[in-house]
Amino acid sequence: MKYYIIAGEASGDLHAANLMKALKKKDPQADFRFWGGDLMQDVGGTQVKHYKELAFMGFIEVVMNLRTILKNITLCKKDITNYNPDVIIFVDYPGFNLRIAKWAKTEGYKTHYYISPQIWAWKEGRIKDIKRDVDAMYVILPFEKEFYEDKHNFPVHFVGHPLIDAIAQKQLINPSDFKAEFNLDNRPIIALLPGSRKQEISKMLEVMLSVTKDFKDYQFVIAGAPSQDAAFYSKFTKKQNVNLVMNRTYDILSLATAALVTSGTATLETALFKVPEVVCYKGSTISYQIAKRVINLEYISLVNLIMDKSVVKELIQGDFNTKTLKKELSIILDDTNRQNLFLDYYDLEKKLGGAGASDKTAQLIVDAIS
């Protein structure tokens, strides 16, 4: 079978790559053409565009790059037509993927969506488009099944969260070897996960690094995003006594005592590694004011949303400052608070449905198109 897969971010690249591996097990003749990243390329197939060329963050940034986005949409449609796949698999990235799904459905292609757009957070009106344009939806958060089926009468498959598989597949590292490789000392590690896009990294790191002088018994390690070059981080590392480790986020989390994490998938990854964290977010003033008016959620982190309570502290916009961050980091470094947090993390993992998301999704897709 011929599979056309569209993933537009680093997290989508990870989950799409694992799905591709599972599809190859179910369908040894699987042929892939895709928009994605290095992890998908490692599995095999033909890459059309790298997600680094697609990542635009925030309302203002999207408007400024609208011409590029429209050119990519046109290219994608032509490429799908030439490839003529048996199925198109959309991986999150809704602004782009829902546009392609609308066109693809009218052209008669089978449309499957893996990792639902977060329409339960905002743009709930997109449910009309999804019901019209998507043949099968595979959701990874437990409350999404109820949202789609009970509220909107649209059947979906809850397959569990693919991060559980991704973390389970991670190879164990030798802490001493890792520290030696990156010139780390023996102090406990506080991981800094400032995001994946230049705009957010610049905003987040400035505040994250401002507390390093207050925790001299710890070493701070920046988890460099695969979407960026190491040189981009140099302006931050030169100003602070902080280490940068590129493309080894899971290794860093496996050794970390605590973490400061930009809101997004990384908050859930950190929790699944059982690392106490402070969730941080700061966007442009205009984008934040727009988001505040259209997003109707009590929490911004996936950890708190899934647990439906405040498990991890969230510092948003004005609350994300040196004084407050220092206070909250001190709290999660306290042993008593850490023990309570670990119990919540174990409950979180249970709610996510266990391992096997990639295999379950691959089997459902192969059965549907065979």
DRENLOTI-285835 format. One record per residue (C-alpha): residue number from 1; y, x, z. Coordinates in Angstrom, 2 decimals, m for minus. Last residue first. Layout:
+--------+---------+---------+---------+
! drengu !      c2 !      c1 !      c3 !
+--------+---------+---------+---------+
!    NUM !       Y !       X !       Z !
...
+--------+---------+---------+---------+
END
This chain:
+--------+---------+---------+---------+
! drengu !      c2 !      c1 !      c3 !
+--------+---------+---------+---------+
!    370 !   m3.42 !   m7.29 !    2.70 !
!    369 !    0.25 !   m7.85 !    3.52 !
!    368 !   m0.07 !   m9.64 !    6.86 !
!    367 !   m3.11 !   m7.75 !    8.10 !
!    366 !   m1.41 !   m4.41 !    7.38 !
!    365 !    1.73 !   m5.50 !    9.23 !
!    364 !   m0.14 !   m6.83 !   12.27 !
!    363 !   m2.25 !   m3.68 !   12.47 !
!    362 !    0.81 !   m1.43 !   12.27 !
!    361 !    2.59 !   m3.40 !   14.98 !
!    360 !   m0.32 !   m3.17 !   17.41 !
!    359 !   m0.82 !    0.54 !   16.71 !
!    358 !    2.87 !    1.35 !   17.23 !
!    357 !    3.17 !   m0.71 !   20.42 !
!    356 !    0.00 !    0.76 !   21.99 !
!    355 !    0.89 !    1.48 !   25.62 !
!    354 !    1.85 !   m0.89 !   28.41 !
!    353 !    3.70 !   m4.19 !   28.34 !
!    352 !    7.29 !   m3.26 !   29.14 !
!    351 !    7.17 !   m5.20 !   32.39 !
!    350 !    4.71 !   m2.71 !   33.87 !
!    349 !    7.06 !    0.18 !   33.05 !
!    348 !    9.91 !   m1.54 !   34.85 !
!    347 !    7.81 !   m2.09 !   37.96 !
!    346 !    7.17 !    1.67 !   38.08 !
!    345 !   10.90 !    2.34 !   37.71 !
!    344 !   11.71 !   m0.06 !   40.54 !
!    343 !    9.41 !    1.87 !   42.86 !
!    342 !   11.02 !    5.18 !   41.80 !
!    341 !   14.48 !    3.81 !   42.64 !
!    340 !   13.51 !    3.06 !   46.22 !
!    339 !   12.26 !    6.62 !   46.68 !
!    338 !   15.40 !    8.12 !   45.10 !
!    337 !   17.71 !    6.30 !   47.51 !
!    336 !   15.96 !    7.87 !   50.49 !
!    335 !   15.92 !   11.35 !   48.93 !
!    334 !   19.69 !   11.53 !   48.27 !
!    333 !   20.37 !   12.94 !   44.80 !
!    332 !   20.96 !    9.40 !   43.54 !
!    331 !   23.86 !    8.93 !   45.97 !
!    330 !   25.52 !   12.27 !   45.20 !
!    329 !   25.55 !   11.37 !   41.51 !
!    328 !   27.26 !    8.08 !   42.36 !
!    327 !   30.06 !    9.75 !   44.32 !
!    326 !   30.69 !   12.48 !   41.74 !
!    325 !   30.79 !    9.88 !   38.97 !
!    324 !   33.31 !    7.82 !   40.92 !
!    323 !   35.72 !   10.73 !   41.40 !
!    322 !   35.32 !   12.19 !   37.93 !
!    321 !   35.84 !    8.96 !   36.00 !
!    320 !   33.68 !    6.28 !   34.40 !
!    319 !   35.07 !    3.28 !   36.26 !
!    318 !   37.79 !    2.96 !   33.61 !
!    317 !   35.23 !    2.52 !   30.77 !
!    316 !   31.89 !    1.59 !   32.35 !
!    315 !   30.00 !    3.26 !   35.17 !
!    314 !   26.58 !    1.62 !   35.53 !
!    313 !   24.43 !    2.32 !   38.57 !
!    312 !   20.69 !    1.96 !   38.07 !
!    311 !   18.48 !   m0.85 !   39.40 !
!    310 !   21.07 !   m3.61 !   39.24 !
!    309 !   19.00 !   m6.72 !   38.50 !
!    308 !   17.37 !   m8.47 !   35.57 !
!    307 !   14.63 !   m5.80 !   35.40 !
!    306 !   14.83 !   m5.70 !   31.61 !
!    305 !   18.63 !   m5.87 !   31.54 !
!    304 !   18.98 !   m3.33 !   34.35 !
!    303 !   16.86 !   m0.70 !   32.58 !
!    302 !   18.29 !   m1.54 !   29.16 !
!    301 !   21.74 !   m0.57 !   30.37 !
!    300 !   24.80 !   m2.75 !   29.63 !
!    299 !   24.55 !   m5.30 !   32.42 !
!    298 !   25.82 !   m8.86 !   33.06 !
!    297 !   25.80 !   m9.65 !   29.37 !
!    296 !   28.09 !  m11.75 !   27.18 !
!    295 !   29.27 !   m9.39 !   24.48 !
!    294 !   32.09 !  m10.77 !   22.31 !
!    293 !   35.18 !  m10.33 !   24.48 !
!    292 !   34.19 !   m7.07 !   26.15 !
!    291 !   33.24 !   m5.64 !   22.75 !
!    290 !   36.73 !   m6.22 !   21.35 !
!    289 !   38.38 !   m4.58 !   24.37 !
!    288 !   35.94 !   m1.67 !   24.17 !
!    287 !   36.54 !   m1.10 !   20.45 !
!    286 !   40.32 !   m1.10 !   20.97 !
!    285 !   40.25 !    1.24 !   23.97 !
!    284 !   37.85 !    3.67 !   22.32 !
!    283 !   34.51 !    3.81 !   24.09 !
!    282 !   33.40 !    4.92 !   27.53 !
!    281 !   29.90 !    4.40 !   28.88 !
!    280 !   27.88 !    5.96 !   31.66 !
!    279 !   24.53 !    5.19 !   33.29 !
!    278 !   23.82 !    7.18 !   36.45 !
!    277 !   20.23 !    8.32 !   36.64 !
!    276 !   17.21 !    8.93 !   38.87 !
!    275 !   14.40 !   10.42 !   36.71 !
!    274 !   11.13 !    8.50 !   36.58 !
!    273 !   10.37 !    9.76 !   33.05 !
!    272 !   10.28 !    6.10 !   32.06 !
!    271 !   13.73 !    5.73 !   33.61 !
!    270 !   15.18 !    8.53 !   31.49 !
!    269 !   13.75 !    6.99 !   28.32 !
!    268 !   15.27 !    3.64 !   29.28 !
!    267 !   18.74 !    5.08 !   29.74 !
!    266 !   18.27 !    7.10 !   26.54 !
!    265 !   17.97 !    3.90 !   24.51 !
!    264 !   21.68 !    3.24 !   25.04 !
!    263 !   24.34 !    3.82 !   27.67 !
!    262 !   25.26 !    7.48 !   28.02 !
!    261 !   23.17 !    9.22 !   30.67 !
!    260 !   23.92 !   11.38 !   33.69 !
!    259 !   20.57 !   12.62 !   34.93 !
!    258 !   18.70 !   13.57 !   38.10 !
!    257 !   15.99 !   16.00 !   39.25 !
!    256 !   15.14 !   17.00 !   35.69 !
!    255 !   11.93 !   18.77 !   34.64 !
!    254 !   10.32 !   16.10 !   32.44 !
!    253 !   13.81 !   15.01 !   31.40 !
!    252 !   14.52 !   18.43 !   29.90 !
!    251 !   11.24 !   18.46 !   28.00 !
!    250 !   11.93 !   14.95 !   26.73 !
!    249 !   15.39 !   15.95 !   25.51 !
!    248 !   14.21 !   19.03 !   23.61 !
!    247 !   16.24 !   18.79 !   20.39 !
!    246 !   18.85 !   21.35 !   21.44 !
!    245 !   19.19 !   22.88 !   24.90 !
!    244 !   22.73 !   23.57 !   26.07 !
!    243 !   23.42 !   25.21 !   29.42 !
!    242 !   26.50 !   24.76 !   31.59 !
!    241 !   29.02 !   27.07 !   33.18 !
!    240 !   31.93 !   25.16 !   31.74 !
!    239 !   34.72 !   25.71 !   29.22 !
!    238 !   32.62 !   27.53 !   26.65 !
!    237 !   29.92 !   24.85 !   26.89 !
!    236 !   32.27 !   22.09 !   25.77 !
!    235 !   33.79 !   23.76 !   22.70 !
!    234 !   30.33 !   25.07 !   21.86 !
!    233 !   28.79 !   21.60 !   21.56 !
!    232 !   29.47 !   21.23 !   17.84 !
!    231 !   27.94 !   24.64 !   17.17 !
!    230 !   24.54 !   23.36 !   18.31 !
!    229 !   24.43 !   21.04 !   15.31 !
!    228 !   24.23 !   17.29 !   15.74 !
!    227 !   21.80 !   14.48 !   14.81 !
!    226 !   19.02 !   16.06 !   16.84 !
!    225 !   21.09 !   15.46 !   19.99 !
!    224 !   21.65 !   18.33 !   22.41 !
!    223 !   20.40 !   17.61 !   25.93 !
!    222 !   23.08 !   19.26 !   28.06 !
!    221 !   21.72 !   21.10 !   31.09 !
!    220 !   23.51 !   21.20 !   34.44 !
!    219 !   22.25 !   23.61 !   37.10 !
!    218 !   22.17 !   22.45 !   40.72 !
!    217 !   23.24 !   24.03 !   44.02 !
!    216 !   26.76 !   24.26 !   42.59 !
!    215 !   27.20 !   20.52 !   42.62 !
!    214 !   30.97 !   19.99 !   42.95 !
!    213 !   31.89 !   22.39 !   40.12 !
!    212 !   29.69 !   20.38 !   37.74 !
!    211 !   31.68 !   17.17 !   38.26 !
!    210 !   34.09 !   17.55 !   35.31 !
!    209 !   31.19 !   18.17 !   32.93 !
!    208 !   30.28 !   14.49 !   32.83 !
!    207 !   33.91 !   13.50 !   32.23 !
!    206 !   34.45 !   15.67 !   29.15 !
!    205 !   30.89 !   15.12 !   28.04 !
!    204 !   31.27 !   11.37 !   27.55 !
!    203 !   34.26 !   11.16 !   25.21 !
!    202 !   33.22 !   14.05 !   22.97 !
!    201 !   29.62 !   12.87 !   22.84 !
!    200 !   30.75 !    9.35 !   21.98 !
!    199 !   32.76 !   10.37 !   18.93 !
!    198 !   30.28 !   12.99 !   17.74 !
!    197 !   27.32 !   10.63 !   17.73 !
!    196 !   24.04 !   11.16 !   19.61 !
!    195 !   24.74 !   10.35 !   23.25 !
!    194 !   25.98 !   12.30 !   26.28 !
!    193 !   22.60 !   12.99 !   27.88 !
!    192 !   23.36 !   15.44 !   30.69 !
!    191 !   20.35 !   16.51 !   32.73 !
!    190 !   20.72 !   17.71 !   36.32 !
!    189 !   18.21 !   20.51 !   36.85 !
!    188 !   17.11 !   21.92 !   40.20 !
!    187 !   17.98 !   25.63 !   40.67 !
!    186 !   15.43 !   28.16 !   39.40 !
!    185 !   17.54 !   29.68 !   36.62 !
!    184 !   17.77 !   28.66 !   32.99 !
!    183 !   17.93 !   31.26 !   30.22 !
!    182 !   16.65 !   28.87 !   27.54 !
!    181 !   13.24 !   30.46 !   26.90 !
!    180 !   12.89 !   31.55 !   30.52 !
!    179 !   13.43 !   28.02 !   31.79 !
!    178 !   10.83 !   26.66 !   29.37 !
!    177 !    8.30 !   29.36 !   30.24 !
!    176 !    8.70 !   28.71 !   33.97 !
!    175 !    8.43 !   24.94 !   33.55 !
!    174 !    5.21 !   25.19 !   31.48 !
!    173 !    5.30 !   22.25 !   29.13 !
!    172 !    3.14 !   19.15 !   28.86 !
!    171 !    2.81 !   17.67 !   25.39 !
!    170 !    4.53 !   14.38 !   24.73 !
!    169 !    2.18 !   11.70 !   23.44 !
!    168 !    2.62 !    9.56 !   26.58 !
!    167 !    6.40 !    9.70 !   26.11 !
!    166 !    6.23 !    8.41 !   22.55 !
!    165 !    3.67 !    5.75 !   23.47 !
!    164 !    5.78 !    4.38 !   26.32 !
!    163 !    8.84 !    4.63 !   24.10 !
!    162 !    7.14 !    2.23 !   21.67 !
!    161 !    7.86 !   m0.76 !   23.96 !
!    160 !    5.35 !   m3.59 !   23.95 !
!    159 !    4.14 !   m5.54 !   20.91 !
!    158 !    5.83 !   m8.92 !   21.45 !
!    157 !    5.24 !  m10.71 !   18.15 !
!    156 !    7.77 !  m13.34 !   17.07 !
!    155 !    7.82 !  m17.10 !   16.44 !
!    154 !   11.29 !  m18.61 !   15.81 !
!    153 !   12.05 !  m21.78 !   17.77 !
!    152 !   15.51 !  m20.54 !   18.77 !
!    151 !   15.63 !  m20.81 !   22.56 !
!    150 !   11.93 !  m20.87 !   23.42 !
!    149 !   10.62 !  m18.65 !   20.61 !
!    148 !   13.40 !  m16.15 !   20.02 !
!    147 !   14.75 !  m15.72 !   23.54 !
!    146 !   11.34 !  m16.01 !   25.16 !
!    145 !    9.99 !  m13.24 !   22.96 !
!    144 !   13.11 !  m11.15 !   23.58 !
!    143 !   12.64 !  m11.23 !   27.37 !
!    142 !    9.70 !   m8.82 !   27.18 !
!    141 !   11.48 !   m6.13 !   25.13 !
!    140 !    9.73 !   m4.60 !   22.12 !
!    139 !   10.00 !   m7.31 !   19.47 !
!    138 !    8.10 !   m7.41 !   16.16 !
!    137 !    9.62 !   m9.91 !   13.71 !
!    136 !    7.80 !  m11.24 !   10.65 !
!    135 !    8.98 !  m12.88 !    7.41 !
!    134 !   12.67 !  m12.09 !    7.92 !
!    133 !   15.36 !  m13.61 !    5.66 !
!    132 !   15.92 !  m17.22 !    6.71 !
!    131 !   15.00 !  m17.04 !   10.40 !
!    130 !   16.83 !  m13.70 !   10.66 !
!    129 !   19.94 !  m15.01 !    8.93 !
!    128 !   20.14 !  m18.05 !   11.20 !
!    127 !   19.49 !  m15.85 !   14.25 !
!    126 !   22.57 !  m13.84 !   13.27 !
!    125 !   24.62 !  m16.42 !   15.17 !
!    124 !   23.66 !  m14.59 !   18.33 !
!    123 !   26.26 !  m12.00 !   17.36 !
!    122 !   26.13 !  m10.42 !   20.80 !
!    121 !   23.71 !   m9.50 !   23.57 !
!    120 !   20.75 !  m11.74 !   22.64 !
!    119 !   21.39 !  m10.61 !   19.07 !
!    118 !   20.14 !   m7.16 !   20.03 !
!    117 !   18.62 !   m6.46 !   16.61 !
!    116 !   14.86 !   m6.63 !   16.96 !
!    115 !   12.64 !   m3.58 !   16.95 !
!    114 !   10.39 !   m3.80 !   13.88 !
!    113 !   11.47 !   m6.27 !   11.19 !
!    112 !    9.15 !   m7.25 !    8.33 !
!    111 !   10.36 !   m8.46 !    4.94 !
!    110 !    7.97 !   m9.15 !    2.08 !
!    109 !    9.86 !   m8.83 !   m1.19 !
!    108 !   10.66 !  m11.86 !   m3.36 !
!    107 !   14.07 !  m10.89 !   m4.68 !
!    106 !   15.75 !  m13.55 !   m2.55 !
!    105 !   14.10 !  m12.03 !    0.52 !
!    104 !   15.23 !   m8.55 !   m0.45 !
!    103 !   18.88 !   m9.57 !   m0.71 !
!    102 !   19.01 !  m11.10 !    2.75 !
!    101 !   16.90 !   m8.25 !    4.17 !
!    100 !   19.29 !   m5.65 !    2.74 !
!     99 !   22.26 !   m7.20 !    4.54 !
!     98 !   20.18 !   m7.56 !    7.71 !
!     97 !   19.30 !   m3.88 !    7.53 !
!     96 !   22.82 !   m2.49 !    7.34 !
!     95 !   24.49 !   m4.16 !   10.30 !
!     94 !   21.10 !   m4.53 !   11.99 !
!     93 !   20.08 !   m0.89 !   12.60 !
!     92 !   16.74 !   m1.94 !   14.27 !
!     91 !   13.82 !   m0.70 !   12.12 !
!     90 !   13.44 !   m2.70 !    8.90 !
!     89 !   10.05 !   m2.59 !    7.20 !
!     88 !    9.98 !   m3.53 !    3.53 !
!     87 !    6.57 !   m4.56 !    2.21 !
!     86 !    4.45 !   m4.11 !   m0.91 !
!     85 !    7.12 !   m1.79 !   m2.30 !
!     84 !    8.75 !   m1.99 !   m5.76 !
!     83 !    9.98 !    1.65 !   m5.88 !
!     82 !   12.61 !    1.04 !   m8.58 !
!     81 !   13.80 !   m2.19 !   m6.99 !
!     80 !   13.88 !   m0.61 !   m3.54 !
!     79 !   16.00 !    2.25 !   m4.87 !
!     78 !   18.46 !   m0.09 !   m6.55 !
!     77 !   18.89 !   m2.11 !   m3.36 !
!     76 !   19.31 !    1.03 !   m1.25 !
!     75 !   21.94 !    2.52 !   m3.54 !
!     74 !   24.03 !   m0.65 !   m3.39 !
!     73 !   23.80 !   m0.71 !    0.40 !
!     72 !   24.71 !    2.97 !    0.58 !
!     71 !   27.82 !    2.40 !   m1.55 !
!     70 !   28.84 !   m0.44 !    0.77 !
!     69 !   28.49 !    1.81 !    3.83 !
!     68 !   30.55 !    4.56 !    2.20 !
!     67 !   33.36 !    2.11 !    1.39 !
!     66 !   33.26 !    0.66 !    4.91 !
!     65 !   33.77 !    4.01 !    6.62 !
!     64 !   37.10 !    3.21 !    8.32 !
!     63 !   35.92 !   m0.32 !    9.12 !
!     62 !   32.76 !    1.00 !   10.76 !
!     61 !   34.74 !    3.49 !   12.87 !
!     60 !   37.06 !    0.75 !   14.12 !
!     59 !   34.23 !   m1.52 !   15.26 !
!     58 !   32.20 !    1.16 !   17.01 !
!     57 !   29.89 !    3.95 !   15.89 !
!     56 !   29.00 !    5.05 !   12.37 !
!     55 !   25.64 !    6.72 !   11.78 !
!     54 !   24.56 !    6.56 !    8.12 !
!     53 !   24.74 !   10.12 !    6.79 !
!     52 !   22.98 !   11.52 !    9.86 !
!     51 !   20.30 !    8.89 !    9.20 !
!     50 !   19.00 !   10.98 !    6.33 !
!     49 !   18.85 !    9.28 !    2.94 !
!     48 !   16.09 !    8.69 !    0.37 !
!     47 !   13.21 !   10.41 !    2.13 !
!     46 !    9.92 !   10.46 !    0.26 !
!     45 !    6.60 !   10.40 !    2.11 !
!     44 !    5.15 !   12.40 !    4.96 !
!     43 !    4.79 !   12.31 !    8.73 !
!     42 !    7.19 !   15.24 !    9.12 !
!     41 !    9.80 !   13.36 !    7.10 !
!     40 !    9.67 !   10.51 !    9.60 !
!     39 !   10.39 !   12.95 !   12.40 !
!     38 !   13.17 !   14.61 !   10.39 !
!     37 !   15.16 !   11.45 !    9.83 !
!     36 !   15.36 !    8.01 !    8.32 !
!     35 !   15.74 !    6.07 !    5.08 !
!     34 !   12.28 !    5.68 !    3.63 !
!     33 !    9.62 !    5.83 !    0.96 !
!     32 !    6.08 !    5.80 !    2.26 !
!     31 !    2.68 !    5.59 !    0.57 !
!     30 !   m0.27 !    4.34 !    2.61 !
!     29 !   m3.67 !    5.15 !    1.08 !
!     28 !   m5.26 !    5.76 !    4.50 !
!     27 !   m4.23 !    2.24 !    5.60 !
!     26 !   m4.98 !    1.57 !    9.28 !
!     25 !   m4.69 !    5.21 !   10.33 !
!     24 !   m1.78 !    5.78 !    7.94 !
!     23 !   m0.04 !    2.74 !    9.45 !
!     22 !   m0.29 !    4.27 !   12.93 !
!     21 !    1.35 !    7.48 !   11.79 !
!     20 !    4.06 !    5.47 !   10.04 !
!     19 !    4.68 !    3.49 !   13.24 !
!     18 !    5.10 !    6.74 !   15.15 !
!     17 !    7.64 !    7.93 !   12.59 !
!     16 !    9.45 !    4.58 !   12.68 !
!     15 !    9.79 !    4.84 !   16.46 !
!     14 !   11.26 !    8.33 !   16.42 !
!     13 !   13.51 !    7.77 !   13.38 !
!     12 !   14.76 !    4.52 !   14.91 !
!     11 !   15.75 !    6.42 !   18.05 !
!     10 !   17.66 !    8.95 !   15.94 !
!      9 !   19.51 !    6.28 !   13.97 !
!      8 !   19.46 !    4.39 !   10.67 !
!      7 !   15.83 !    3.45 !   10.10 !
!      6 !   14.80 !    1.78 !    6.82 !
!      5 !   11.15 !    1.75 !    5.76 !
!      4 !    9.71 !    1.03 !    2.30 !
!      3 !    5.91 !    0.84 !    2.48 !
!      2 !    3.62 !    1.01 !   m0.56 !
!      1 !    0.00 !    0.00 !    0.00 !
+--------+---------+---------+---------+
END
